[in-house]
């Protein structure tokens, strides 16, 4: 399977072709969750507290009534049990109104009850639906593969989640899991921000054998196992270097888990910026400031919410190479990951008076002590081939010109 990903600035969209006849819905590609869901009902879909997205061209909604193959999932299906987080297979059917007699005889076929699914800051509510999903085969070119009875959320109401999501986590509901690729893997190469909203180029997403074959030249770090949250992808961060000179030790929590499952560094395509624990983040800011001589752009910091912004000279209105400090992550298994230029400091706007303002696009973790200790976001993964080798339980990294990779896959129009 090979699908193009369209960049829209805060994430990467994958097109889902669902139903008969097929309806195309664009949703975020998210390695940090399992459920695949789409907005349902053009007129009835309601997103609460989504004012920031009113000016965005919201993607199309799915209409189950317009598809001849759309059905609600059964209360006894494994997907329904999973979405309701129950270890008792009778619970969802009991909620649906089945009697004990029908439960014992397995003769209750009521639909799966409505559910709520929670994200870091958002919540979605809807029903589990099954329909035909069409995906692009990697060969021959232009070929489709049909996945009958693909299970996804038909969502009517959300809180702070205006666009659907394709879950790429390790749970049974995830897209790779339902397509039978969970014992193989997938890879992507995210285009840089400068290609955001460019209709002529897409980031390549490959799922299956082709994603993990012939990759031994890459650096691989082990995929950490969290017993409490087994469906997430974690890596272990050992240290951070600034300009290959200053090495900053990181807390053990970024490569180990406590008894409650807290810790580790979550690699998440659904989170835009990398988040670090507050003490480590503060220390990184101090080191970067000590190695930077450009004047601060404090008004941009106040307006944008980013903590380090600098005014960089660019003669003749061209943004030249600057000497801002570079950042390198040191991961388990002696993996040295030098972040490509532009993945740390980024120009916030076009140059003005031969000066451009660049800000550090990292953020501090909330003071919340639960969950991952850090998050490796999609912005810092740009221009990097990232391979999820699920068979060998490892994640590989290779700095790559993703625009060239897109062209080689036929994903760039000339």
Secondary structure, 3 states (H helix, E strand, C coil): CEEEEEECCCCEEEEEEECCCCEEEEEEEECCCCCCEEEECCCCCEEECCHHHCCCCCCCCECHHHCCCCEECECCCHHHHHHCCCCCCCHHHHHCCCCHHHHHHCCCCCECCCEEEECCCCEEEEEEEEEEEEEECCCCCCCEEEEEEEEEEEEEEEECCCCCEEECCCCCCCHHHHCCCCCCEEEEEECCHHHCCCCCECEEEEECHHHHCCCCCCEEEECECCCCCCCCCEECEEEEEECCCEEEECCHHHCCECCCCCECEEECCCCCCEEECHHHHHHHHHHHHHCCCCCECHHHHHHHCCCCEEEEECHHHCCCCCCCCCEEEEECCCEEEECCCCCCEEECCCCECCEEEEEECEEECCCCCCCCCEEECCHHHECEEEEEECCCCEEEEEECCHHHHHHHCCCECC
